[in-house]
Amino acid sequence: MPKGASFRGALFSFAAAATKTQSLFFVASAMRRQYNARMSKEVDTDKVVRQHLEMEGFFTGYVIRGAKARESAEPLHPESQEKASIPGPSSNAAEELEAIAAEVRRCCKCGLGATRTHGVPGEGSPNARIMFIGEAPGADEDAQGRPFVGRAGQLLDKIIAACGLKREEVYIANILKCRPPDNRDPREDEVFSCLPYLQRQIEVIRPQVIVALGAHAARTLLGTEKSIGQLRGQFQEYSPGLGQPTIRLMATYHPAYILRNYTPDTRRRVWEDMKKVLVELGLPVPDRGKG
């Protein structure tokens, strides 16, 4: 990543107008930190194998308390029960998401439209209770047109599975819908152009919890300069726009960061964050054990 990619104090003033199909609530967070390369140019095969085995041991091997625990789980908070009674997304939510995806694939609002291989709109359930939102597609995502399909995506899949969920039950997206060249930091104009697509997806899905993966995603969604260390571990509030209720947001480390800093402490912190998400949703927290 270029060392000069730094946007100090650049926060956009939002312009919000509540409409039926789109909330134009523009927030562009300042992008200050370098985002180190997600993979070294020369892959250490032994390290990859070792990390894979460690991931299997840490993010698998959990058992749910009771065969029907998820079906019978009661939300922890009264407001969760109240929210559960609110009708989910409209029956044409899938069509709305596909319409947004088609726009993304045609989009040339910024320079990334000329350098991408594929746009990466996002994927998952239109009725998802959890949205995972990262920073931007990488090389594997650009090649396939799908979010989180490389090594970081494989780790995200394991984290989702460790929560007792399936990838198709959640929704996965990014702040940017196209890959920045050389995985550099997103630029202000790119965030400004791309963010409305994500905001519309959030409006259609109406998740109960957003999990922001990494500092860039968390800062952009929250409009803050705080570090990921300051944001993670506690719920924040994401504002979708004027006249709309806020959405609970949990910031945690990006899977690519976990791979670069593969320590028991980093993995423990991520798992602690995810357990809080499960509790917030009234879902059972898996026990770590042998099946």
Secondary structure, DSSP 8 states (H G I E B T S, - for coil): --TT---TT--------B-SS-B---------S----SS-SS--HHHHHHHHHHHHHHHS-EE-SSTTHHHH---SSHHHHHHHTS--S-TTHHHHHHHHHHHHHH--SSTHHHH-SS----EE-TT-SEEEEES---HHHHHHT-SS-SHHHHHHHHHHHHTT--GGGSEEEESSSS--GGG----HHHHHHHHHHHHHHHHHH--SEEEEESHHHHHHHHT----HHHHTTSEEEE--STTS--EEEEEE--HHHHHHT--HHHHHHHHHHHHHHHHHHT----EES--
